């Protein structure tokens, strides 16, 4: 009589059906990161370029600080903090584009290369798979952007401090790292993760539905709706809503100003929670994700 391998090893075998749903979700998210390394390689490459460019420009830093000393306190703060805010904006723009490309290929790509047949053979539900893919733009990309940006800004501050040694000048008097990091964290989680949720949900839905060129299917229906509205009613309410969603809108974002600071990108939490557009966007994102789950369940490989 043969002895089961798990009896020899002394540890009971874990049947796939007994794996906790949270553990299946965790490994599904890790699989997305393994298969799509550009999610973190691209922003790391941009961060490296930012640090290199900042290091090359440090030769003029003492002159910049001396020139800023003649300005009022607010202008000093804005001028000296500008490179750090520029680094944050560039990384946020980069990761936003990465999120768009990822969402459009997330469910379309596995049908195109027929790997969906293998993943469907595993004891992992369509809901778990789609939620793991949705968590990338909703959670993983904003948090990853914050970590990379915070580390980049910290390196920039260290380089600036080293350049100013012996000059009697200090950049830390005008730049608060912890304030920048906390405001950036809030902005990324609330705006890029939650405010943009219907954008990510729509792109995932297009990825699950389209049989080819998901990029066109994600944009052409929106252009068609706006065009029909303009021709039929001579109004632009739909285009205004899209701008409201992409730019933050009058309720979701504070009024624009000409300074490039994180203050201009951060609205109080109460302003978001009191915004009907915020909750409508979350409900719309949930509907899009639910539709993507259903489509993945019944769509055949391409």
C-alpha positions as CSV (number, residue, x, y, z in Angstrom):
1,X,0.0,0.0,0.0
2,X,1.4,3.4,-1.0
3,X,1.6,6.2,1.5
4,X,0.3,9.6,0.5
5,X,3.1,12.2,0.1
6,X,1.4,14.6,2.6
7,X,1.4,11.8,5.2
8,X,5.1,11.3,4.8
9,X,5.8,15.0,5.1
10,X,3.6,15.2,8.1
11,X,1.7,18.3,6.9
12,X,-1.9,18.0,5.6
13,X,-2.4,18.9,1.9
14,X,-4.4,22.1,1.3
15,X,-7.0,21.5,-1.3
16,X,-7.5,24.4,-3.6
17,X,-11.1,24.7,-2.5
18,X,-9.9,25.4,1.1
19,X,-7.8,28.4,0.2
20,X,-9.3,31.5,1.8
21,X,-10.8,34.0,-0.7
22,X,-8.5,36.8,0.7
23,X,-5.5,34.7,0.0
24,X,-6.7,34.0,-3.6
25,X,-7.1,37.7,-4.1
26,X,-3.7,38.5,-2.7
27,X,-2.0,36.0,-5.0
28,X,-4.0,37.3,-8.0
29,X,-2.7,40.9,-7.3
30,X,0.8,39.6,-7.0
31,X,0.3,37.8,-10.3
32,X,-0.6,41.1,-11.9
33,X,2.5,42.7,-10.6
34,X,4.7,39.8,-11.8
35,X,3.2,39.9,-15.3
36,X,3.2,43.7,-15.7
37,X,6.5,44.9,-14.4
38,X,6.2,48.2,-16.3
39,X,3.8,49.2,-13.5
40,X,6.9,50.0,-11.3
41,X,9.8,49.9,-13.8
42,X,8.5,52.9,-15.8
43,X,8.0,55.3,-12.8
44,X,11.3,54.2,-11.3
45,X,13.0,55.1,-14.6
46,X,11.3,58.5,-14.6
47,X,12.3,59.1,-11.0
48,X,15.9,58.3,-11.9
49,X,15.8,60.9,-14.7
50,X,14.3,63.4,-12.3
51,X,17.1,62.9,-9.8
52,X,19.7,63.1,-12.5
53,X,18.3,66.4,-13.8
54,X,18.0,67.8,-10.3
55,X,21.6,66.8,-9.5
56,X,22.9,68.6,-12.6
57,X,21.0,71.8,-11.7
58,X,22.4,71.9,-8.2
59,X,25.2,74.1,-9.3
60,X,22.8,77.0,-9.4
61,X,21.1,76.2,-6.1
62,X,22.9,78.8,-3.9
63,X,22.2,81.6,-6.4
64,X,18.6,80.5,-6.5
65,X,18.2,80.7,-2.7
66,X,19.9,84.0,-2.5
67,X,17.6,85.4,-5.3
68,X,14.6,84.0,-3.5
69,X,15.5,85.7,-0.2
70,X,14.5,89.0,-1.7
71,X,10.9,87.8,-2.2
72,X,8.1,87.5,0.3
73,X,7.8,84.4,2.4
74,X,5.0,82.8,0.2
75,X,6.9,83.4,-3.0
76,X,10.1,82.0,-1.5
77,X,8.2,78.9,-0.5
78,X,6.8,78.4,-4.0
79,X,10.0,79.1,-5.9
80,X,12.2,76.8,-3.7
81,X,9.6,74.0,-3.6
82,X,9.0,74.1,-7.3
83,X,11.4,71.3,-8.3
84,X,9.9,68.9,-5.8
85,X,6.3,69.7,-6.9
86,X,7.4,69.3,-10.5
87,X,8.8,65.8,-9.7
88,X,5.5,64.8,-8.0
89,X,3.4,66.1,-11.0
90,X,5.6,64.3,-13.5
91,X,5.4,61.0,-11.7
92,X,1.7,61.4,-11.2
93,X,1.2,62.0,-14.9
94,X,3.4,59.0,-15.8
95,X,1.6,56.6,-13.5
96,X,-1.8,57.9,-14.8
97,X,-0.8,57.0,-18.3
98,X,0.4,53.6,-17.0
99,X,-2.9,53.1,-15.4
100,X,-4.8,53.8,-18.6
101,X,-2.6,51.4,-20.6
102,X,-2.9,48.7,-18.0
103,X,-6.7,48.9,-17.7
104,X,-7.2,48.7,-21.4
105,X,-5.1,45.6,-21.7
106,X,-6.0,43.9,-18.4
107,X,-8.9,41.8,-19.6
108,X,-8.4,42.2,-23.4
109,X,-4.8,40.8,-23.3
110,X,-5.6,37.5,-21.6
111,X,-8.3,36.9,-24.3
112,X,-6.0,37.9,-27.1
113,X,-3.2,35.4,-26.1
114,X,-5.8,32.9,-24.8
115,X,-4.2,32.7,-21.4
116,X,-7.7,33.2,-20.0
117,X,-8.3,29.5,-20.7
118,X,-5.6,28.6,-18.3
119,X,-6.6,31.0,-15.6
120,X,-10.2,29.9,-15.9
121,X,-9.1,26.4,-15.2
122,X,-7.9,27.4,-11.8
123,X,-10.2,27.6,-8.7
124,X,-10.3,31.4,-8.8
125,X,-13.6,33.2,-9.6
126,X,-14.1,35.8,-12.2
127,X,-15.0,38.3,-9.4
128,X,-11.6,37.7,-7.7
129,X,-9.7,38.1,-11.0
130,X,-11.5,41.3,-12.0
131,X,-11.2,42.8,-8.5
132,X,-7.5,42.0,-8.4
133,X,-7.1,43.8,-11.7
134,X,-9.2,46.8,-10.6
135,X,-7.2,47.1,-7.4
136,X,-4.1,48.0,-9.5
137,X,-5.3,51.4,-10.6
138,X,-7.6,51.9,-7.6
139,X,-5.0,51.1,-4.9
140,X,-1.6,49.8,-6.0
141,X,-0.7,52.5,-8.5
142,X,-1.6,55.4,-6.2
143,X,0.3,53.9,-3.2
144,X,3.2,53.0,-5.4
145,X,3.3,56.5,-6.9
146,X,3.4,57.9,-3.4
147,X,6.3,55.7,-2.3
148,X,8.4,56.4,-5.4
149,X,7.7,60.1,-5.2
150,X,8.4,60.4,-1.5
151,X,11.7,58.6,-2.0
152,X,12.6,60.7,-5.0
153,X,11.9,63.9,-3.1
154,X,13.9,62.7,-0.1
155,X,16.9,62.0,-2.3
156,X,16.5,65.5,-3.9
157,X,16.5,67.1,-0.4
158,X,19.6,65.1,0.6
159,X,21.4,66.2,-2.6
160,X,20.4,69.8,-2.0
161,X,21.6,69.6,1.6
162,X,24.9,68.2,0.5
163,X,25.3,71.0,-2.1
164,X,24.6,73.7,0.4
165,X,27.1,72.5,3.1
166,X,29.5,75.3,4.0
167,X,27.4,78.0,2.3
168,X,25.3,79.1,5.3
169,X,22.2,78.4,3.3
170,X,19.5,75.7,4.0
171,X,16.7,74.4,1.8
172,X,15.0,72.7,4.7
173,X,13.8,76.1,6.0
174,X,11.6,76.5,3.0
175,X,10.7,72.8,2.1
176,X,8.8,70.6,4.5
177,X,9.2,67.0,3.4
178,X,6.5,65.5,5.7
179,X,4.0,68.1,4.7
180,X,4.6,67.4,1.0
181,X,4.5,63.6,1.6
182,X,1.2,63.8,3.6
183,X,-0.5,66.0,1.1
184,X,0.7,63.9,-1.8
185,X,-0.6,60.7,-0.1
186,X,-4.1,62.3,0.4
187,X,-4.2,63.6,-3.2
188,X,-3.2,60.2,-4.7
189,X,-5.6,58.1,-2.7
190,X,-8.6,60.4,-3.0
191,X,-8.2,61.8,-6.5
192,X,-6.2,59.2,-8.5
193,X,-7.7,56.2,-6.6
194,X,-11.3,57.2,-5.8
195,X,-12.2,60.3,-7.9
196,X,-10.8,58.6,-11.1
197,X,-12.6,55.3,-10.2
198,X,-15.3,55.6,-12.9
199,X,-12.5,56.2,-15.5
200,X,-10.7,53.0,-14.4
201,X,-14.0,51.1,-14.3
202,X,-14.9,52.2,-17.8
203,X,-11.5,51.2,-19.2
204,X,-11.7,47.8,-17.6
205,X,-15.2,47.3,-19.1
206,X,-13.9,48.2,-22.6
207,X,-11.1,45.8,-22.1
208,X,-13.5,43.0,-21.2
209,X,-15.9,43.8,-24.0
210,X,-13.9,44.7,-27.1
211,X,-12.6,42.1,-29.5
212,X,-9.9,44.4,-31.0
213,X,-8.5,47.9,-30.5
214,X,-9.9,48.6,-27.0
215,X,-8.3,52.0,-27.2
216,X,-10.7,53.1,-29.9
217,X,-13.7,51.5,-28.1
218,X,-12.8,53.4,-24.9
219,X,-12.8,56.8,-26.7
220,X,-15.1,56.7,-29.7
221,X,-18.4,56.1,-27.7
222,X,-17.6,59.1,-25.5
223,X,-16.8,61.3,-28.6
224,X,-20.0,60.0,-30.2
225,X,-22.2,60.9,-27.3
226,X,-20.7,64.4,-27.0
227,X,-21.1,64.9,-30.8
228,X,-24.7,63.8,-30.9
229,X,-25.6,66.0,-27.9
230,X,-24.0,69.0,-29.6
231,X,-25.7,68.4,-32.9
232,X,-29.1,67.6,-31.4
233,X,-29.4,70.1,-28.5
234,X,-26.4,72.5,-29.1
235,X,-25.3,71.7,-25.5
236,X,-22.1,70.3,-24.1
237,X,-23.2,68.8,-20.8
238,X,-21.6,65.4,-21.4
239,X,-18.3,67.0,-22.4
240,X,-18.5,69.2,-19.3
241,X,-19.1,66.2,-17.1
242,X,-16.0,64.5,-18.6
243,X,-13.9,67.6,-17.9
244,X,-15.3,67.7,-14.4
245,X,-14.3,64.1,-13.9
246,X,-10.8,64.4,-15.4
247,X,-9.9,67.8,-13.9
248,X,-11.6,67.2,-10.5
249,X,-14.5,69.5,-11.1
250,X,-15.8,72.5,-9.1
251,X,-16.8,70.3,-6.2
252,X,-14.0,67.8,-6.1
253,X,-11.1,70.2,-6.5
254,X,-10.3,73.7,-5.3
255,X,-10.2,76.7,-7.6
256,X,-7.2,76.8,-9.9
257,X,-4.4,79.1,-9.4
258,X,-1.2,79.9,-11.2
259,X,1.2,78.3,-8.6
260,X,2.5,74.8,-9.1
261,X,2.1,73.5,-5.5
262,X,0.5,70.5,-3.8
263,X,-1.8,73.0,-2.1
264,X,-3.4,73.7,-5.4
265,X,-4.1,70.0,-5.9
266,X,-5.6,69.2,-2.5
267,X,-9.2,69.9,-1.4
268,X,-10.4,69.3,2.2
269,X,-11.9,65.8,2.8
270,X,-15.3,67.4,3.6
271,X,-15.4,68.9,0.1
272,X,-15.1,65.4,-1.5
273,X,-17.5,63.7,0.9
274,X,-20.1,66.4,0.3
275,X,-19.8,66.2,-3.5
276,X,-22.6,64.3,-5.3
277,X,-20.1,63.7,-8.1
278,X,-17.8,61.8,-5.8
279,X,-20.4,59.2,-4.7
280,X,-22.0,59.0,-8.2
281,X,-18.6,58.2,-9.6
282,X,-18.0,55.4,-7.1
283,X,-21.4,53.9,-7.9
284,X,-20.7,54.2,-11.6
285,X,-17.3,52.5,-11.1
286,X,-19.0,49.6,-9.2
287,X,-21.4,49.2,-12.1
288,X,-18.6,49.1,-14.6
289,X,-16.6,46.6,-12.6
290,X,-19.7,44.4,-12.1
291,X,-20.3,44.4,-15.9
292,X,-16.7,43.5,-16.5
293,X,-17.0,40.5,-14.2
294,X,-20.0,39.3,-16.1
295,X,-18.4,39.8,-19.5
296,X,-15.2,37.9,-18.4
297,X,-17.4,35.0,-17.4
298,X,-19.0,34.6,-20.8
299,X,-16.6,36.2,-23.3
300,X,-14.6,33.7,-25.4
301,X,-10.9,34.1,-26.3
302,X,-10.3,36.2,-29.4
